[in-house]
């Protein structure tokens, strides 16, 4: 919706297209979980775990950027502790 639209999102997308050396950028959060590889559509990887302070299902990502690959391990808060949920690796273009 317009209220939740990324301010200057079109400009950010153009910047990413024009500068392929950008491998990773991080920004704020939402309260939803999503991992999506949208690179085939000239868009980035999306690694959204929601919010760490969300009491029902808090989450966070441990991101390991090494050379031309990135590994992402997602954690979820449940039963009063953090639990690993999913670990995925992505190859990045050189």
N, C-alpha and C positions, 0 to 999 in steps of 0.2 A: 504494500500500500504506500501511497505517497508519504505518509507519516513515518514509515520505517525505511524509506529509501535512503541509500547511502548518498550523502551529500557529495556532489561532484563525482559520482560513480563512473559516469561516462569518461571523464577526464582520467581517472585512475586506470580504467580499462585501456584507454588509448596509450597511456604511459607504459603499461605492461607490454602491449603489442610492439611499441617502438623500441623497447629496451629488453631484448630477450635474455640479457644477463641477469635479470631479476629472477631469482629462484624461489624466494619466500618473502612474504610480507604478512604482518600480523595486525589485527585491529580488534575493536571491541567485541562484545559477546551478544548472544541471544540466549533465550531459554529453551533451545531445542538442540537435539544432537544430530549431527550430519557429517559424514565423510563422503566426499564426492570428487572424482577426478574428471574435471571438465575441460582438460587440455585439448581434446579433440575439437572443441568448439572455440578455441582460442581464449579460453578462460582458465583460471588457476585451479589448483587443488583447493578444496574447501575442507577444513579440519575444525569443526565446531563441536565442542563438548558441552555447550551451554554455560552454566554459571556455577562456580565452586560453592557459592553460598546458597544455592537453591536447595532447601531442606529436603524435599522429597526425593530428588535424584540429582544431587550435585555432581559435577564432572569436571575433568581437566585432561589435557593431553601432555604427555612427555614426548617432546620432539627431539630427535637426534639427527642433525644435519651433518653428513660426512661425505666429503667429495661430491660425487654426482648422485647421491641417493639420500633419501630422508626416510627415517623410520618413525612411526607414530604409534604410541601405546596409549590407549584411552583408559581412564580410571573413572569409577562411579562410587559415590558414597551410598552405602547401605549397611544396615546392622551395625551402625556406629563405627565404621571403618572404611578406608578406601580399598577398592578391589579392582584389579586389572580386568578389562572387558574385551579389548580387541587390540591386536598388534598388526599393523600393516606397513609394508615398505613400498616406496615409489622410487623409480629411477627418474632422475632429472636430466634434461638435455644438457650437453656440455656447451 
